[in-house]
């Protein structure tokens, strides 16, 4: 095993390979409250993917309104795949001054190229153009503040991870908000292995910080979510990663399939085939307050309960 890379606030990433000695520490500050659109803001899109049922049988929709509902666990999904542009238009009850916006997307639907336009009088005016984007949370700053009640995002390219090319926007915020970097460590097991990952947590802050585990067979598809999980087939509860809420006193955790808290939160998928394992201090919005996406986590070691 070796450490491939680390990102964010990570101390001693190599300590993961030396059990019983020093520990690897991941730290992430609590993010500020996100800005919200005024009551009565609406959203419409050029197309909308039909809804379906999640693994628990509950209906899921992908309408444009999810981009302004304040819930990062829902998203707008277009229905055109490769047929760009896709457009998302937000309308506020009254004009307001905007100096920028933030586009929050899903990893498997990140807009890599898009423009932002505002309605000025009877015409649309382009105020920002973004290319080469791969950030799930992208702050877009305008050259100068504008007063408007309509904002249109036109997507011309989307990150392709081999699951279909759709635009998936979870939220648009009425300010440019830079993300608080999620600390992560990526390990290489040296070859493709199969089994149940095991993580020894030495200690954690007392706010139930969460970790998300993502699994990959190649570095080519390494993002914030696994290249494949069984629960991923119908928008599963894990949303592409396995979750764990780390107790303050630490714990020796084996990744087993099922919910870890309260019967419907902090889901893990258990058995995996992979070569690369990415551990990130983060949590799904739907897992709050059982798991929080900030705090401090100390990891002593990572291993694998191998089984073919």
Phi and psi in degrees as a GROMACS rama.xvg file:
@    title "Ramachandran Plot"
@    xaxis  label "Phi"
@    yaxis  label "Psi"
@TYPE xy
-150.591  161.576  UNK-2
-88.6608  122.388  UNK-3
-82.4639  -45.5882  UNK-4
-165.178  161.282  UNK-5
-138.684  158.713  UNK-6
-146.828  153.697  UNK-7
76.2312  -160.368  UNK-8
-83.4319  90.4183  UNK-9
-126.793  125.917  UNK-10
-105.37  132.103  UNK-11
53.6909  59.6531  UNK-12
-58.9486  -31.8128  UNK-13
-68.9154  -13.5755  UNK-14
-64.9612  -17.9864  UNK-15
-61.1781  -23.437  UNK-16
-93.7255  2.95885  UNK-17
-128.037  77.9789  UNK-18
-57.9644  143.2  UNK-19
82.5494  1.40898  UNK-20
-114.123  -124.755  UNK-21
-70.0652  160.447  UNK-22
-115.997  155.099  UNK-23
-88.9163  129.271  UNK-24
-116.571  125.467  UNK-25
-109.722  129.801  UNK-26
-128.265  141.634  UNK-27
-147.559  126.2  UNK-28
-70.4165  152.513  UNK-29
-66.6404  125.471  UNK-30
-72.0235  151.55  UNK-31
-69.9777  163.632  UNK-32
-61.7529  138.447  UNK-33
-81.864  149.992  UNK-34
-70.1293  152.71  UNK-35
-125.661  149.62  UNK-36
-73.2686  155.479  UNK-37
-67.0525  155.511  UNK-38
-55.0333  137.055  UNK-39
95.499  -2.04813  UNK-40
-67.6294  135.537  UNK-41
-120.686  164.026  UNK-42
-139.637  140.93  UNK-43
-138.355  155.16  UNK-44
-134.611  162.596  UNK-45
-68.0772  -27.4495  UNK-46
-159.981  162.266  UNK-47
-140.073  129.165  UNK-48
-67.9684  140.34  UNK-49
-59.5623  149.93  UNK-50
-74.3846  169.335  UNK-51
-151.935  -170.013  UNK-52
-108.863  140.352  UNK-53
-75.4185  179.59  UNK-54
-60.5681  -27.0916  UNK-55
-87.3481  4.39059  UNK-56
87.0632  -6.38505  UNK-57
-76.7  143.948  UNK-58
-69.1009  142.645  UNK-59
-124.594  135.704  UNK-60
-119.557  161.068  UNK-61
-130.247  37.4783  UNK-62
-75.3901  160.942  UNK-63
-60.1288  -29.9175  UNK-64
-59.7527  -22.1737  UNK-65
-65.8974  -19.1066  UNK-66
-74.3669  -10.9132  UNK-67
-132.012  18.0417  UNK-68
-90.5139  -1.34069  UNK-69
77.2808  7.52226  UNK-70
-113.505  109.826  UNK-71
-70.3067  -11.293  UNK-72
-84.009  -7.18895  UNK-73
-115.325  161.437  UNK-74
-156.043  157.34  UNK-75
-85.1318  133.475  UNK-76
-126.123  119.667  UNK-77
-71.2753  173.963  UNK-78
-127.066  31.7273  UNK-79
-116.457  -10.4522  UNK-80
52.4615  -109.544  UNK-81
-82.1268  -3.88056  UNK-82
-86.7287  87.8686  UNK-83
-96.6298  159.81  UNK-84
-85.1559  156.44  UNK-85
-102.655  138.453  UNK-86
-123.609  140.76  UNK-87
-126.87  122.266  UNK-88
-119.404  125.018  UNK-89
-107.249  138.395  UNK-90
-128.971  125.873  UNK-91
-99.7052  155.649  UNK-92
-60.7496  -33.6478  UNK-93
-137.155  160.418  UNK-94
-63.7257  146.387  UNK-95
-145.311  156.725  UNK-96
-85.2449  130.566  UNK-97
-123.964  134.812  UNK-98
-107.099  -4.06606  UNK-99
168.946  175.622  UNK-100
-138.794  167.171  UNK-101
-124.137  130.132  UNK-102
-106.663  117.324  UNK-103
-108.078  123.818  UNK-104
-126.684  175.784  UNK-105
-90.0195  149.209  UNK-106
-56.5528  -37.3912  UNK-107
-92.3108  26.4579  UNK-108
-156.988  31.9404  UNK-109
-70.4184  124.21  UNK-110
-69.0278  114.99  UNK-111
-87.3922  -21.8835  UNK-112
-143.307  127.633  UNK-113
-161.578  160.999  UNK-114
-118.28  154.319  UNK-115
-118.765  125.694  UNK-116
-125.07  153.164  UNK-117
-124.279  153.617  UNK-118
-85.2053  119.094  UNK-119
-121.274  102.753  UNK-120
68.6386  -123.751  UNK-121
-96.8455  3.37956  UNK-122
-128.003  158.037  UNK-123
-91.2097  140.839  UNK-124
-125.951  123.038  UNK-125
-73.5502  125.61  UNK-126
-113.779  -9.21344  UNK-127
-161.694  144.655  UNK-128
-130.083  128.119  UNK-129
-119.237  131.592  UNK-130
-134.473  157.201  UNK-131
64.8872  28.2882  UNK-132
-86.2893  136.477  UNK-133
-134.012  12.3362  UNK-134
-86.1425  132.791  UNK-135
-66.2546  -37.2615  UNK-136
-113.356  107.858  UNK-137
-114.534  115.268  UNK-138
-81.1803  127.168  UNK-139
-118.417  112.941  UNK-140
-100.25  135.767  UNK-141
-83.538  157.604  UNK-142
-63.518  -33.1573  UNK-143
-153.53  153.289  UNK-144
-60.7487  147.745  UNK-145
-131.562  151.09  UNK-146
-107.155  121.088  UNK-147
-159.708  164.273  UNK-148
-121.547  8.14566  UNK-149
-140.228  132.603  UNK-150
-126.96  132.589  UNK-151
-124.37  126.583  UNK-152
-106.259  122.142  UNK-153
-113.779  112.851  UNK-154
-93.7798  128.398  UNK-155
-114.005  -10.0033  UNK-156
-156.571  147.203  UNK-157
-133.546  144.805  UNK-158
-59.9939  128.236  UNK-159
-104.432  111.866  UNK-160
-109.067  16.2879  UNK-161
85.2992  10.8106  UNK-162
-112.405  21.1284  UNK-163
97.6956  149.458  UNK-164
-109.337  95.0648  UNK-165
-125.14  148.924  UNK-166
-80.4126  128.27  UNK-167
-132.163  105.283  UNK-168
-112.585  117.723  UNK-169
-80.9222  -42.0792  UNK-170
-152.051  149.109  UNK-171
-121.045  126.054  UNK-172
-106.185  147.008  UNK-173
-83.2897  28.3983  UNK-174
-151.876  160.33  UNK-175
-85.7566  111.37  UNK-176
-118.709  114.426  UNK-177
-73.982  140.038  UNK-178
-71.6493  150.458  UNK-179
-85.3705  116.559  UNK-180
-58.0607  130.965  UNK-181
-83.9945  119.198  UNK-182
-69.4313  140.552  UNK-183
-150.491  156.067  UNK-184
-132.373  133.913  UNK-185
-114.948  125.492  UNK-186
-107.611  145.707  UNK-187
-110.47  118.847  UNK-188
-81.9349  0.206962  UNK-189
90.7903  -25.1316  UNK-190
-162.273  170.037  UNK-191
-70.8228  127.359  UNK-192
-123.914  167.26  UNK-193
-135.772  135.537  UNK-194
156.643  -161.002  UNK-195
-109.714  111.618  UNK-196
-62.5257  147.509  UNK-197
-128.458  132.229  UNK-198
-128.61  127.247  UNK-199
-97.3892  110.11  UNK-200
-93.7859  123.923  UNK-201
-76.5242  -44.1789  UNK-202
-168.572  172.462  UNK-203
-155.7  165.003  UNK-204
-67.054  165.177  UNK-205
-90.8597  22.2549  UNK-206
-105.485  16.468  UNK-207
59.9929  55.5064  UNK-208
-63.8575  141.987  UNK-209
-99.6146  153.903  UNK-210
-123.116  147.284  UNK-211
-121.042  130.531  UNK-212
-107.115  128.195  UNK-213
-122.16  144.47  UNK-214
-124.576  140.019  UNK-215
-145.153  146.381  UNK-216
-91.8641  -21.5282  UNK-217
-137.843  157.134  UNK-218
-72.327  -18.468  UNK-219
-58.7388  -37.2393  UNK-220
-101.017  14.9139  UNK-221
-72.6567  113.096  UNK-222
-133.999  -143.669  UNK-223
-89.9582  -6.21484  UNK-224
-135.776  158.589  UNK-225
-61.5364  151.34  UNK-226
-68.7612  -22.6259  UNK-227
-163.488  137.048  UNK-228
-139.569  150.74  UNK-229
-60.6466  -37.8704  UNK-230
-72.2676  -5.47677  UNK-231
-80.4536  -8.78755  UNK-232
-70.2385  -24.1291  UNK-233
-137.791  44.7624  UNK-234
63.1475  49.357  UNK-235
-59.7064  167.761  UNK-236
-60.6231  -28.3056  UNK-237
-79.8404  -16.7916  UNK-238
53.0655  39.9478  UNK-239
94.695  -1.54772  UNK-240
-139.553  166.018  UNK-241
-102.34  135.685  UNK-242
-111.733  152.616  UNK-243
-152.629  137.287  UNK-244
-98.3094  118.204  UNK-245
-85.4137  122.661  UNK-246
-72.0995  154.931  UNK-247
-58.8573  -34.9742  UNK-248
-82.7215  2.00835  UNK-249
81.6226  174.209  UNK-250
-172.098  155.823  UNK-251
-100.619  108.964  UNK-252
-111.827  130.592  UNK-253
-108.557  129.546  UNK-254
-69.0163  103.595  UNK-255
-117.577  149.632  UNK-256
-68.5638  132.158  UNK-257
133.3  178.722  UNK-258
-83.582  144.009  UNK-259
-102.536  -9.02321  UNK-260
-153.796  128.888  UNK-261
67.8568  7.06115  UNK-262
84.7831  -18.2036  UNK-263
-144.829  20.3872  UNK-264
-136.041  158.613  UNK-265
58.7218  70.3309  UNK-266
-92.3913  142.143  UNK-267
-130.086  152.978  UNK-268
-100.004  -11.7069  UNK-269
82.9504  -116.007  UNK-270
-63.1052  133.068  UNK-271
-141.245  149.761  UNK-272
-109.897  127.301  UNK-273
-167.293  167.846  UNK-274
-116.933  -39.0373  UNK-275
-109.458  137.058  UNK-276
-124.496  123.785  UNK-277
-109.967  122.867  UNK-278
-109.19  123.195  UNK-279
-126.323  137.232  UNK-280
-78.8893  100.894  UNK-281
-167.815  168.239  UNK-282
-152.267  149.966  UNK-283
-68.4513  140.83  UNK-284
-54.7112  -34.688  UNK-285
-72.1138  -11.2913  UNK-286
-90.9278  -4.99935  UNK-287
-69.6178  144.662  UNK-288
-91.9734  6.68642  UNK-289
-63.4854  -30.58  UNK-290
-140.326  136.305  UNK-291
-115.024  146.031  UNK-292
-85.0117  26.3302  UNK-293
-153.037  167.89  UNK-294
125.109  -151.809  UNK-295
-135.373  135.025  UNK-296
-133.156  130.156  UNK-297
-110.731  126.947  UNK-298
-114.892  129.429  UNK-299
-91.1056  -39.603  UNK-300
-161.772  158.583  UNK-301
-129.774  135.621  UNK-302
-144.066  -173.095  UNK-303
-141.549  128.791  UNK-304
-86.5146  93.0569  UNK-305
-71.7105  135.739  UNK-306
-154.453  133.791  UNK-307
